[in-house]
Amino acid sequence: MEYLGVKLRHELKYIINQYEYHYLRNIIKSTLKKDLNNKSDEGYHVRSLYFDDIYNTSFTEKEAGVKFRKKYRIRIYNLNDNVILFEKKTKYNQYISKKSEKLTRYDFYRILNKDFNVYDRFDNELFKEIKMESTINMLQPVVIVDYEREAYIHESGNVRITFDKNLCAGINSFDIFDRQITTKYVFDKPVMIMEIKFDSYLPSFINDLLHINNHYFTAASKYVMCRKIINNIKTY
């Protein structure tokens, strides 16, 4: 599906417990392929630094249920710098889209030090937009979101199913390469987030296998959950 020339995907999120995880994982492993990013049976590590403006627009719009909204983040995998992405994720009611551009580690630290001229060396619309947001609305880092992701894919519908485990918020640093960062778990129960992303349709056999309607649907974002944790607000 497209909206104003932008490719959109569905995104469904569910909070599941350990029993549901092991049951669903066994079904998925026998039906879908492992994502190539999985480094082991447990998947791979994801760390993102989220940004918000002086008005906390991303946070407040999400809490208010605004249908069309956006958020910005810098993301790395397995705590290394071979892939560093600055991403803009946009929500269009029940659909999402994502734009991303690569950074170097040097770029990241310039951004962390509020050197907005770093964006001038990139000739693309995303970094022009981010520079404008940084200079006019004071877009700045607000929280690190940390978790392990186990991912599976299926060609029909371009389906991607992920289990996001051990969700934590970084509470003492915005340096995504800091291996000693102090983190705090989001959930006080042994639960995780299952996400299902697909293009125009979700194959009926996958819907039937997962018994989707039997799980606890959530609209909460990991970003908002982590913002709440660092402010001691119960999330679940």
N, C-alpha and C positions, 0 to 999 in steps of 0.2 A: 504494500500500500504506500501511496505517496501523498504528501500534503505540501502544496506550494513548491513542488520539485524536490522535497526532502523525503528520503526513504524512511518509512516508519516500521517499527516492530512492536508486537505485543509483549508485555512483560507481566507475569503473574508471580506473586510472592506468597509463600506459606510458611508459617512457623510449625515445625514438626519436632517430635521428641525422639529420643534415641531408638525406641522400639520401631517407630515409623521409618526412621532413617535406614535401619538395617533391613527392614522388609522391602522398602522401595529401592534401596541400593541393589539388592539381589535381583530384583526384577529388571531394573535399568541395565545392569551389567550384562544381562543375558540377551538384551534387545538392542541397546544402543552402543555406539562406539565410544571408547574413551577419547576425550579431547587430547590432542597432541601436547598440550601444555602441562598435562598431568605428569609430574616428575616421579610420583610413587602412587601406591594405592590410596594414599590420603590426599593426593592432588598437589597443589602448589600454594605458595604464600602470596597474598595480595596486601599491599600497603598503599593507601591513598591519603594525600593531604588535601582536605577540602577547603575551599575559599568561600567567604561571604562578604557582603558589602557592609558599610557603616550602619545600614538600616536593618541588617540581618534578613534581607529579603528572601533568600533561599529557605531559611529556617521558618520564617513566619508564613510564607506562602504555602509551604508544605503543610504546616499545622492548620492553616485555614482551609485547606482543600482546594486551593486555586487550581483550575484545570490546565492552564497553560503556564509553565514555569521552567526555569533552567537552573543548573548548578555547574560549578567549575571544580576541577580537581586535577592534581598531578599524581600519577600512579606508577608504581614499580612492582616488579615481581621477584620473589625469592631474595629480596634485599640486595639485589645487584643493579648495576647501572647500564646493562647492555640494552635495555628498553626502558625509556622514561617518556611517558606520554602526558601531555597537557590536554585534558578532555573537557568538552562541554556536553553535558547531557541535558536534553530537552524533553519535557513531558507534554504531550498533546492529548489531554484527557486520558484515555486508556492505552495510548501508544507512546513509544519513546523513539528518539533518534540520538545519535552520538557523532560528534566530530572530534578528531584527535590529531595532534601534531607532535612530532618527536622533539625532545630536548636533549641536551647534553648535561652531564653532571655540573659543569661550570655554569650553564644557563640556569640550572635549578638554584644554585647558591646565589646567583645574581638576583633572581626573583625573590628569594628568601630575604635578601638584604635590601629589598625595595628599589632595586635598580631597574626601573621600568624601561630604560633605553634598550634593554636586552631584546625587547620585542621588535625593535626596528630592523634587526637583521633578518627577520622572517617576512617574506613577501606573501602573506596569506591573510584572509579575512578573519580567521579565528584569533590570531595574535593582535590584529588591529583592534578587534572588539575587546579583548582582554586588557590591552593597554588603556583603552578608553574607560573601561569599568574601573581599572586600578587608579587612574588619575582623577576621574570625576566622582565616582561613587566609593572610592577607597576600598576596592576589592582587596582582601587580605586573608592570610591563612587563619583558620579557626580551630581545626581539629584533625588529628590523624585517626584514620579508620583502618583497623588491622584484623585480618582473618585468614583462615585456610579455605581454599576453594577446591572442590572436587567436581569435575565437569564431564559431561557426556553429550554427544551430538547425534543427530539423525538427519539425513539429507532431505527427507520429505518435510516440507514446510520450513526447512532450515532451522530445525529445533535445537535448542541448547538447554540442557537441564543442569543446574548446579546446586551443590550443597555447600553452603557457607557456614563454616564451623569456627568455634572459639572466637566469636566477635568481640573485639576489644577497642577501647578508645585510648589514644595516647594522651597523657595528662601533663607531661613536663617538657615537651619539645615539639617543634614543627619540622625537625630534621628527619626526613624519611629514611636516611641512610644510617641513623643512629641505632646501633644494635643494642644499646643499653637503655633505650627509652623505657620509661615506666608506663605500663598499660593497666587498664582496669576492665574486667569483663562486663559486658553489657547485661547479660542474662544471669539471674540468680537461680535458674533452673537448667537442667541438662537438655537444652533445646538448641535448634539451629534454624537457618532460613533456607528453604528450597525455592529456587527461582526457575521459572520456565519462560523462555523467550522463543518466539517464532515469528515468521513473516505473516503471510495472509491467513494461514490456517494451522491448527494443531491437529495432526492425524488422529482420527477417532480411536485407533487402537492404543495410542499412547495415553489419551485421556482415560480410556477404560482401564488400562494397566495401573495407572497411578491413583485411580479413585479420587480424582481431584476434589470433587465436592465434599469429600469426607474430611478434608484437612482444614486447618484454621487459616483462612485467608487473611492477609495483612496488607495494609497500604503503607505501613511505616517504612521509612528509608533507613539504611544503616547510618547514613550521615546524621539524621535527626536523632536516632537512638544514641549515638555517641556524643552528640552535643548535650543531650539530656543527662547522660552519665557523668560528664565532667561538671555538670551543675547539680548533681545529686537529685535528679528527677526520675522516678521509677518509670521504666519503659515497658515492662511486661509483667 
